[in-house]
Amino acid sequence: MLNDVRFALVDLETTGGQAAHDQIMEVAVRLLDFNGGVEQQWQSLIDPQCSVPPFIENLTGIRQSMLRGQPTFSAIQDTLWRYLDGAVLVAHNARFDAGFLRVNFARYGRQYSPLVLCTLKLARTLYSDWPKHGLEAICDRIGFYSEVHHRAMADVDAMKAFLDYARQDKGEAVFNFEVGLLLGLPVLPPSISQADMDAIPCQPGIYRLLDDAGELLYLGSAKSLQAQVLGHFTNTAGDSKATKLARRVCSVQWQMLAGELSAGLCLSLALRHEKPQMQRRAKAIGKPCCVRFVTNDDGVTQLRLRSGLPSNIAQTGELVAVFRDRKHAKARIIDLAKDADLCRFQLGVLADGERCGCGACDTAGDSVPTLSGGELAEFNIRAREVFASYLYAPWPFTEPVLVYEQNESGFGEWHLINEWRHYGSFTWDESLLLLSARTESESGDQAAISLDDARLKCEQAKDFQYEHYRLLRAFIDDLEWRPLSEFTA
């Protein structure tokens, strides 16, 4: 994954630290192949066409007199561009060098936005126990000595020495992994081989990322297991949560399933019982939050929040918006009301001391906004329309159903569903008219049930789970839903 990457080790000496105002007065670049071999190198003093501060002269040893008659950046930009174009920029405190190059190339109509590998960040990552990570401190630590410092090619030599040291000291696999993470390129952890990754199917399922002690770090579902797992080791540049997770992963466990619905149902169940260390867990099983639409004495539609799904909702046919929990409901009400410029005062959901900020409240100022006849009718219609995507959909069957799902490998499952509740996933034996559970019992035998047993199973009380409801709604038009009575016909 890094085989085709070229690295350009670069160091600049400048007249100051501000790319917008100061100038480059020396540049050195060395091209390396993937294995660290030197391909080409080049260096040049540059006439900055301005004075060099005494501090900079003392720091670098570059005198004003040394720069007279040297080429300007305009004169060397074509040569420098040929070295840098398409290569990863490698520099110590790379933001500094990248900034100067970007500004100077831009003056001549060139956009310079390379992948950047900062050897300062790499040193801090690989050797966090070292007290200092400046280039001179690193050289002392690895035993690399140079007669000069703060000269462009001398600092490039020092960076090359550090990269060679780290590659040998940490090993090729660890070195390449950390370089890949810093660059945001797809790389595998040292303990996971390409053969391990190739063995993961490009099929739906769930997966577990484990650390070196076998402890669960992350639990996820995927349409393509291989692509999703590989995604954890891609786009991980910086000190993100993804990077921290990638560094701790040592192995992957996976389970292929019949499809995305199966994976979602299985993940939901697993997250309620397992505790991934680096993942926000699903909350303990609790009641969803429902929002009822009521009409106050002035005829205004208002919202009332309550926990749980009304038990008689199928009989009453009442319009109810359903959300994962109360926090989710409140957040979505605020966002949806703002987007539609609905007055939260009129909706009855404005907290004490809180200002609504809608157009009506801004116009009314400190007074209470009122609605005229036409405004009232429009408000009531919009209040329901805004929450249309969250309205509870009545169960569209008069009995339990089996939902069929099959992946590209031919593996299929039937999900037993009633009133949007999931009662298990099974394989169907048409000759015996039996459903065999996907998961094995503690004795090792697969539990098989008849269609009558399945119907009785669906009569058992089961909590309404918001995530299952949303999943099932999403797939109701894409999968085969068959009432149980059709299997006995």
C-alpha positions as CSV (number, residue, x, y, z in Angstrom):
1,M,0.0,0.0,0.0
2,L,3.1,2.2,0.3
3,N,5.0,0.5,-2.5
4,D,4.4,3.2,-5.0
5,V,5.0,6.2,-2.7
6,R,8.0,8.5,-3.4
7,F,9.3,10.6,-0.5
8,A,10.9,14.0,-0.9
9,L,13.0,14.9,2.2
10,V,13.1,18.7,2.2
11,D,14.6,21.4,4.4
12,L,14.4,25.1,3.9
13,E,16.4,27.9,5.5
14,T,14.5,31.1,5.6
15,T,14.9,34.8,6.6
16,G,12.2,34.4,9.3
17,G,9.3,32.3,10.4
18,Q,6.4,34.0,8.5
19,A,5.8,32.5,5.1
20,A,3.7,35.5,4.0
21,H,6.5,38.0,4.7
22,D,9.8,36.1,4.9
23,Q,11.8,34.5,2.1
24,I,13.5,31.2,1.4
25,M,17.3,31.5,1.2
26,E,18.3,27.8,0.9
27,V,16.6,24.6,-0.1
28,A,17.7,21.0,-0.2
29,V,15.7,18.0,-1.4
30,R,16.5,14.2,-1.5
31,L,14.2,11.8,-3.2
32,L,13.8,8.3,-1.6
33,D,12.1,5.2,-2.8
34,F,9.8,3.1,-0.6
35,N,12.7,1.2,0.9
36,G,14.7,4.3,1.8
37,G,17.1,4.2,-1.1
38,V,18.3,7.6,-2.5
39,E,17.1,8.2,-6.0
40,Q,18.2,11.9,-6.5
41,Q,19.2,14.9,-4.5
42,W,19.6,18.6,-5.1
43,Q,20.4,21.8,-3.2
44,S,20.8,25.5,-3.8
45,L,21.3,28.8,-2.1
46,I,18.6,31.3,-3.1
47,D,18.8,35.1,-3.2
48,P,15.9,36.2,-1.0
49,Q,16.2,39.7,-2.4
50,C,16.0,41.1,1.1
51,S,18.3,41.5,4.0
52,V,19.0,38.6,6.3
53,P,18.5,39.3,10.0
54,P,21.7,38.9,12.2
55,F,19.9,36.3,14.3
56,I,19.3,34.2,11.2
57,E,22.9,34.6,10.0
58,N,24.2,33.4,13.4
59,L,21.8,30.5,13.5
60,T,22.5,29.2,10.0
61,G,25.9,30.6,9.2
62,I,24.5,31.9,5.9
63,R,25.8,35.4,5.4
64,Q,24.3,38.1,3.2
65,S,27.4,38.0,1.1
66,M,26.9,34.3,0.3
67,L,23.5,35.0,-1.3
68,R,24.6,37.7,-3.7
69,G,24.5,36.4,-7.2
70,Q,22.6,33.2,-6.3
71,P,19.4,32.4,-8.3
72,T,16.1,33.7,-7.1
73,F,13.2,31.4,-6.2
74,S,11.7,32.3,-9.6
75,A,14.8,30.9,-11.3
76,I,14.8,27.6,-9.4
77,Q,11.1,26.9,-9.1
78,D,10.9,24.7,-12.2
79,T,13.7,22.5,-11.0
80,L,12.4,22.3,-7.4
81,W,8.9,21.5,-8.7
82,R,10.2,18.5,-10.8
83,Y,11.6,17.0,-7.6
84,L,8.5,17.6,-5.4
85,D,5.6,17.0,-7.8
86,G,3.8,13.8,-6.9
87,A,6.1,13.0,-4.0
88,V,5.3,12.9,-0.3
89,L,6.8,16.0,1.4
90,V,9.0,14.8,4.4
91,A,10.2,17.5,6.7
92,H,10.9,18.1,10.4
93,N,8.1,20.4,11.7
94,A,6.7,20.0,8.2
95,R,4.0,22.7,8.6
96,F,6.8,25.3,8.4
97,D,8.3,24.0,5.2
98,A,5.0,23.2,3.5
99,G,3.7,26.7,4.3
100,F,6.8,28.4,2.7
101,L,6.6,26.2,-0.4
102,R,2.9,26.6,-0.8
103,V,3.1,30.4,-0.6
104,N,6.1,30.7,-3.0
105,F,4.8,28.3,-5.6
106,A,1.4,30.1,-5.5
107,R,3.2,33.3,-6.6
108,Y,3.9,31.6,-9.9
109,G,0.5,30.0,-10.3
110,R,1.3,26.6,-8.9
111,Q,-0.9,24.9,-6.3
112,Y,1.2,22.9,-3.9
113,S,-0.8,20.6,-1.7
114,P,1.2,17.4,-1.1
115,L,0.8,14.5,1.3
116,V,3.0,15.5,4.3
117,L,5.0,13.3,6.6
118,C,6.3,15.2,9.6
119,T,9.4,13.5,11.1
120,L,8.8,15.4,14.3
121,K,5.3,13.8,14.7
122,L,6.8,10.4,13.6
123,A,9.5,10.7,16.3
124,R,6.9,11.6,19.0
125,T,4.8,8.6,17.9
126,L,7.5,6.0,17.7
127,Y,9.6,7.2,20.6
128,S,7.2,8.9,23.1
129,D,9.6,8.1,25.9
130,W,12.3,10.4,24.5
131,P,12.4,13.7,26.4
132,K,13.0,15.8,23.3
133,H,12.2,15.3,19.6
134,G,14.0,18.3,18.0
135,L,16.3,17.3,15.1
136,E,19.5,17.9,17.1
137,A,18.2,15.9,20.1
138,I,17.2,13.1,17.8
139,C,20.7,13.0,16.2
140,D,22.3,12.8,19.7
141,R,19.9,10.0,20.6
142,I,20.6,7.9,17.5
143,G,24.4,8.7,17.4
144,F,24.3,10.7,14.2
145,Y,26.8,13.5,14.2
146,S,27.1,16.4,11.7
147,E,29.6,19.2,11.6
148,V,26.9,21.7,10.8
149,H,23.3,22.3,11.8
150,H,20.6,24.5,10.4
151,R,21.8,24.1,6.9
152,A,19.4,22.6,4.4
153,M,21.3,19.5,3.2
154,A,22.7,18.8,6.7
155,D,19.2,18.7,8.1
156,V,18.0,16.5,5.3
157,D,20.9,14.1,6.1
158,A,19.7,14.1,9.7
159,M,16.1,13.2,8.7
160,K,17.4,10.4,6.5
161,A,19.5,9.1,9.4
162,F,16.5,9.1,11.7
163,L,14.2,7.3,9.2
164,D,16.9,4.6,8.6
165,Y,17.3,4.2,12.4
166,A,13.5,3.9,13.1
167,R,13.0,1.5,10.2
168,Q,15.6,-0.9,11.6
169,D,14.9,-0.3,15.3
170,K,11.1,-0.7,15.1
171,G,11.0,-3.1,12.2
172,E,9.6,-2.7,8.7
173,A,6.0,-3.6,9.6
174,V,5.7,-1.1,12.5
175,F,7.6,1.6,10.7
176,N,5.4,1.4,7.6
177,F,2.2,1.2,9.6
178,E,3.0,4.4,11.5
179,V,4.1,6.2,8.4
180,G,0.9,5.1,6.6
181,L,-1.3,6.3,9.6
182,L,0.4,9.7,9.6
183,L,-0.2,10.0,5.8
184,G,-3.8,8.8,6.0
185,L,-3.0,5.9,3.6
186,P,-4.5,2.4,3.9
187,V,-2.0,0.3,5.9
188,L,-2.5,-2.8,8.0
189,P,-1.5,-3.2,11.6
190,P,1.8,-5.2,12.0
191,S,0.0,-8.2,13.4
192,I,-2.6,-8.4,10.5
193,S,-1.3,-9.8,7.2
194,Q,-2.7,-9.2,3.8
195,A,-3.7,-12.9,3.8
196,D,-5.7,-12.2,6.9
197,M,-7.5,-9.3,5.2
198,D,-8.1,-11.2,2.0
199,A,-9.8,-14.0,4.1
200,I,-12.5,-11.5,5.2
201,P,-15.4,-11.8,2.8
202,C,-16.9,-8.9,0.9
203,Q,-20.3,-9.8,2.3
204,P,-22.6,-8.3,5.0
205,G,-21.9,-9.2,8.6
206,I,-20.6,-8.0,11.9
207,Y,-17.0,-7.7,13.0
208,R,-14.9,-7.3,16.2
209,L,-11.6,-5.5,16.5
210,L,-9.5,-6.9,19.3
211,D,-6.3,-5.7,21.1
212,D,-3.2,-7.8,21.9
213,A,-4.9,-9.3,25.0
214,G,-8.0,-10.3,23.0
215,E,-10.1,-7.5,24.6
216,L,-12.9,-6.0,22.4
217,L,-12.1,-2.5,21.1
218,Y,-14.8,-2.0,18.5
219,L,-17.9,-3.8,17.3
220,G,-19.4,-2.9,13.9
221,S,-21.6,-4.1,11.1
222,A,-21.0,-3.8,7.4
223,K,-22.4,-4.2,3.9
224,S,-19.0,-5.5,2.9
225,L,-17.0,-6.8,5.8
226,Q,-13.6,-6.5,4.1
227,A,-14.1,-3.0,2.9
228,Q,-15.4,-1.8,6.3
229,V,-12.6,-3.4,8.3
230,L,-10.0,-2.0,5.9
231,G,-11.7,1.4,6.3
232,H,-10.5,1.5,10.0
233,F,-6.9,1.6,8.7
234,T,-7.6,4.3,6.1
235,N,-8.1,8.1,6.5
236,T,-6.5,8.0,9.9
237,A,-4.2,10.9,9.6
238,G,-3.5,13.0,12.7
239,D,-4.3,12.2,16.3
240,S,-7.9,11.2,15.7
241,K,-10.0,8.5,17.5
242,A,-9.6,6.4,14.3
243,T,-5.8,6.6,14.5
244,K,-5.8,5.6,18.2
245,L,-8.1,2.7,17.4
246,A,-5.9,1.5,14.5
247,R,-2.8,1.5,16.6
248,R,-4.4,-0.8,19.2
249,V,-5.9,-3.4,16.8
250,C,-4.1,-6.7,16.7
251,S,-6.8,-9.1,15.3
252,V,-10.2,-9.2,13.7
253,Q,-13.1,-11.5,14.3
254,W,-16.0,-11.5,11.8
255,Q,-19.3,-13.2,11.2
256,M,-20.9,-13.3,7.7
257,L,-24.6,-12.8,7.7
258,A,-27.4,-12.8,5.1
259,G,-27.6,-9.0,4.6
260,E,-27.6,-5.5,6.0
261,L,-30.8,-6.0,8.0
262,S,-29.4,-9.2,9.6
263,A,-26.1,-7.3,10.4
264,G,-28.0,-4.4,11.9
265,L,-30.2,-6.6,14.1
266,C,-27.2,-8.7,15.2
267,L,-25.1,-5.6,16.0
268,S,-27.9,-4.0,18.0
269,L,-28.2,-7.1,20.2
270,A,-24.4,-7.5,20.6
271,L,-23.9,-3.8,21.6
272,R,-26.4,-4.3,24.4
273,H,-24.3,-7.1,26.0
274,E,-20.7,-6.4,25.0
275,K,-18.5,-3.5,26.1
276,P,-16.2,-2.2,23.3
277,Q,-13.4,-0.1,24.9
278,M,-13.2,2.5,22.2
279,Q,-16.8,2.8,21.1
280,R,-19.8,4.6,22.4
281,R,-22.1,1.8,23.6
282,A,-25.8,1.6,23.0
283,K,-27.7,2.8,26.1
284,A,-29.2,0.2,28.4
285,I,-32.5,-1.1,27.1
286,G,-35.1,1.6,27.8
287,K,-38.2,3.2,26.5
288,P,-38.2,5.3,23.3
289,C,-39.6,8.8,23.5
290,C,-42.9,9.5,21.7
291,V,-44.2,12.9,20.7
292,R,-48.0,13.4,20.7
293,F,-49.7,16.2,18.8
294,V,-52.4,17.9,21.0
295,T,-54.5,21.0,20.4
296,N,-54.6,23.6,23.1
297,D,-57.5,25.9,23.9
298,D,-56.5,28.4,21.2
299,G,-56.6,25.7,18.5
300,V,-52.7,25.5,18.2
301,T,-51.0,22.2,17.6
302,Q,-48.5,21.5,20.4
303,L,-46.1,18.7,21.2
304,R,-46.2,16.5,24.3
305,L,-43.3,14.2,25.1
306,R,-43.9,10.9,26.8
307,S,-41.8,7.8,27.4
308,G,-42.7,4.6,25.7
309,L,-45.0,3.7,22.8
310,P,-48.7,3.9,23.7
311,S,-50.0,0.3,24.1
312,N,-53.3,1.1,22.3
313,I,-51.7,3.0,19.4
314,A,-52.8,0.3,16.9
315,Q,-56.4,0.7,17.9
316,T,-56.5,4.5,18.2
317,G,-54.5,5.2,15.0
318,E,-53.2,8.3,16.8
319,L,-50.4,10.2,15.0
320,V,-47.2,9.9,17.1
321,A,-43.7,10.7,16.3
322,V,-41.2,8.3,17.8
323,F,-37.6,8.9,18.7
324,R,-34.7,6.9,20.2
325,D,-35.0,8.6,23.6
326,R,-36.0,11.9,25.2
327,K,-32.6,13.6,24.5
328,H,-32.9,12.6,20.8
329,A,-36.5,13.9,20.6
330,K,-35.6,17.3,22.1
331,A,-32.6,17.7,19.8
332,R,-34.6,16.9,16.7
333,I,-37.5,19.1,17.7
334,I,-35.1,22.1,18.0
335,D,-33.4,21.4,14.7
336,L,-36.6,20.6,12.7
337,A,-38.4,23.7,14.2
338,K,-35.4,26.0,13.3
339,D,-35.2,24.6,9.8
340,A,-38.9,25.1,9.2
341,D,-39.0,28.4,11.1
342,L,-41.7,27.0,13.4
343,C,-42.3,28.8,16.7
344,R,-41.3,26.6,19.6
345,F,-43.3,28.9,21.9
346,Q,-46.4,27.9,20.0
347,L,-45.3,24.2,19.9
348,G,-45.2,24.4,23.7
349,V,-41.6,23.1,23.9
350,L,-39.7,26.3,24.9
351,A,-37.9,25.9,28.2
352,D,-38.2,28.6,30.9
353,G,-36.1,31.6,30.1
354,E,-35.2,30.3,26.6
355,R,-35.8,32.4,23.5
356,C,-37.3,30.8,20.4
357,G,-35.6,32.9,17.7
358,C,-38.1,32.1,15.0
359,G,-39.4,34.9,12.6
360,A,-42.7,35.3,14.6
361,C,-40.9,35.8,17.9
362,D,-38.3,38.2,16.4
363,T,-41.2,40.3,15.0
364,A,-43.2,40.2,18.3
365,G,-40.2,41.2,20.4
366,D,-41.0,40.9,24.1
367,S,-44.7,40.3,23.5
368,V,-46.3,36.9,23.0
369,P,-46.7,36.0,19.3
370,T,-50.2,35.2,18.2
371,L,-51.6,33.5,15.2
372,S,-54.4,34.7,13.0
373,G,-56.9,32.4,11.4
374,G,-54.9,31.7,8.2
375,E,-51.6,31.6,10.1
376,L,-53.1,29.2,12.6
377,A,-54.2,26.7,9.9
378,E,-50.8,26.9,8.2
379,F,-48.9,26.5,11.4
380,N,-51.0,23.4,12.4
381,I,-50.3,21.8,9.0
382,R,-46.6,22.5,9.0
383,A,-46.3,21.3,12.6
384,R,-47.3,17.8,11.5
385,E,-45.5,17.9,8.1
386,V,-42.1,18.7,9.7
387,F,-42.2,15.5,11.8
388,A,-43.6,13.3,8.9
389,S,-40.4,11.2,8.7
390,Y,-40.6,10.3,12.4
391,L,-44.3,9.4,12.5
392,Y,-44.9,5.9,13.8
393,A,-46.0,3.6,11.0
394,P,-48.7,1.1,12.1
395,W,-47.8,-2.6,11.7
396,P,-48.9,-3.3,8.1
397,F,-49.8,-7.0,8.8
398,T,-52.4,-8.8,10.8
399,E,-50.0,-11.4,12.0
400,P,-46.3,-12.2,12.5
401,V,-44.1,-12.3,9.3
402,L,-40.9,-13.9,8.2
403,V,-38.5,-11.5,6.3
404,Y,-36.1,-13.2,3.9
405,E,-32.6,-12.0,3.2
406,Q,-29.9,-13.6,1.2
407,N,-26.3,-12.5,0.4
408,E,-24.3,-13.0,-2.8
409,S,-22.9,-16.2,-1.6
410,G,-26.3,-17.8,-1.4
411,F,-26.6,-17.8,2.4
412,G,-30.1,-16.8,3.5
413,E,-32.0,-16.1,6.7
414,W,-35.6,-15.6,7.8
415,H,-36.2,-12.9,10.5
416,L,-39.2,-13.5,12.6
417,I,-41.0,-10.1,13.1
418,N,-44.2,-9.1,14.8
419,E,-45.4,-5.5,15.6
420,W,-41.9,-4.3,14.6
421,R,-40.3,-6.6,17.3
422,H,-37.6,-9.0,16.3
423,Y,-38.0,-12.5,17.7
424,G,-35.0,-14.2,16.1
425,S,-33.3,-15.1,12.9
426,F,-33.6,-18.6,11.4
427,T,-33.0,-20.9,8.4
428,W,-36.1,-22.6,7.0
429,D,-36.3,-26.3,6.4
430,E,-39.2,-26.6,3.9
431,S,-39.3,-30.4,4.0
432,L,-39.7,-30.5,7.8
433,L,-41.5,-27.1,8.1
434,L,-39.1,-26.1,10.8
435,L,-37.2,-23.0,11.6
436,S,-33.6,-23.5,12.9
437,A,-32.2,-20.7,15.0
438,R,-29.1,-18.9,13.7
439,T,-27.3,-19.2,17.0
440,E,-26.6,-22.5,18.7
441,S,-27.8,-23.4,22.2
442,E,-25.4,-24.0,25.0
443,S,-25.5,-27.7,24.4
444,G,-24.3,-27.1,20.8
445,D,-27.6,-28.1,19.2
446,Q,-29.5,-25.7,17.0
447,A,-32.9,-25.0,18.4
448,A,-35.6,-25.8,15.8
449,I,-39.2,-24.6,16.1
450,S,-42.4,-25.2,14.2
451,L,-44.5,-22.4,12.7
452,D,-46.9,-22.8,15.5
453,D,-44.1,-22.4,18.0
454,A,-43.0,-19.3,16.1
455,R,-46.5,-17.8,16.3
456,L,-46.5,-18.5,20.1
457,K,-43.1,-17.0,20.4
458,C,-44.4,-13.7,18.9
459,E,-47.1,-13.6,21.5
460,Q,-44.5,-13.1,24.2
461,A,-44.2,-9.6,25.5
462,K,-41.2,-7.8,24.0
463,D,-40.0,-4.2,24.4
464,F,-40.3,-1.9,21.4
465,Q,-36.7,-1.1,20.3
466,Y,-36.3,2.1,18.3
467,E,-33.3,0.9,16.4
468,H,-35.0,-2.2,15.2
469,Y,-38.1,-0.3,14.2
470,R,-36.0,2.1,12.0
471,L,-34.0,-0.8,10.5
472,L,-37.2,-2.7,9.6
473,R,-38.8,0.3,8.1
474,A,-35.8,0.9,6.0
475,F,-36.0,-2.6,4.4
476,I,-39.7,-3.1,4.2
477,D,-39.8,-2.3,0.4
478,D,-36.5,-4.1,-0.4
479,L,-36.9,-7.6,1.1
480,E,-39.5,-10.4,1.0
481,W,-42.0,-10.1,3.9
482,R,-44.2,-13.2,4.2
483,P,-47.0,-13.7,6.8
484,L,-46.7,-17.0,8.7
485,S,-50.0,-18.2,7.4
486,E,-48.5,-18.4,3.9
487,F,-46.0,-21.0,5.0
488,T,-48.8,-23.4,6.0
489,A,-50.9,-23.0,3.0
